[in-house]
């Protein structure tokens, strides 16, 4: 994009696209018009759809694991490992994800679309016959879709930075980021209705492949970048990748957020994945556990929908972080005893509060990381945060399964030790974000990006 195209006031294509918000400044005698465009919503919705589908694909087989194991003629543990491999696929893609996103969010969305397309149809290639399938196709396909998720989860902060003003960025980050657990919920809800027996696995994989294809193809039509930036911070030159990594490694404040973020998201992934197995030993039905999982997600989405616009205007990121981390930690502690109460009310209440805290925390932490590290490009901190979270989520699932009680305990196969493990982890790291701004380091928690935008307002 040339300098002339950036400074051309309300002419040509920009005028035809109906600018929604406008602002102006003068840089070295040249008028710069800042505005947002309605077309930004197309890219945001597309990114949201792709996050829904990557997560739905992740949980293709888990809700119907017994039928899938019979269909592919493998142990049920193999089906569980397919889902775990998906989470492990994120971390190796982190360097590539950062490099591609540094060039722009559209390039990352196209890369994700290609991987999502290929991954889904490779899975179906091993699942074409109702009589039985070949497990190699689903394994390879699931890993490819895991690679795609690295792009779709890391892209929202880069996209919102490029297309949205400082007031709308946190909401724009929240929408596609929180679509990821929504996709998982859809998989858990819809897939069992499609599968009544092992032979139905083939059509289930086909249906998901078709839906994924429709969503993925739209990525090729997403605009590359806005004709003019939405605000001064979007126009600020971003540091080169190696310079940005140097700042991140030396910033104590960033690690005071990154470490607990990865722990808490990893714990959330583990809890939501194993919720049925946590509740079942205490006499709760699959439906009751499913409702608990739905509350975890639905209440979380509602809470984030309320909090994100408010925080986008107030910028109370630091206060929110210091409140939400302890609340979530207490929820993990209380949940240790909730299943054994025998009443479904306790688990539902704690899961609802945990969902509200976790979902509200997600976009706040991602945006605060960018604010404190500006002018480091947004994709660097978000990719590091997400890759650590996905990796720890997979590790926590494996550890929790290993901590499962034996058949001769009361009740058999309970996961109380796993809940204790998660609660201890969560509580140990609560003090880290509480230390932000203390010990004479208040100057290190300045919202640098918002300050640049505010100076021009």
PyMOL commands that set and color helices and strands:
alter all, ss='L'
color gray80, all
select helices_A, chain A and resi 3-7+12-16+40-58+62-72+76-92+94-103+105-125+135-163+169-194+198-221+232-235+241-250+252-280+286-314+317-341+344-373+378-402+416-428+430-434+442-445+448-456
alter helices_A, ss='H'
color red, helices_A
select strands_A, chain A and resi 22-27+30-35
alter strands_A, ss='S'
color yellow, strands_A
deselect
rebuild
show_as cartoon
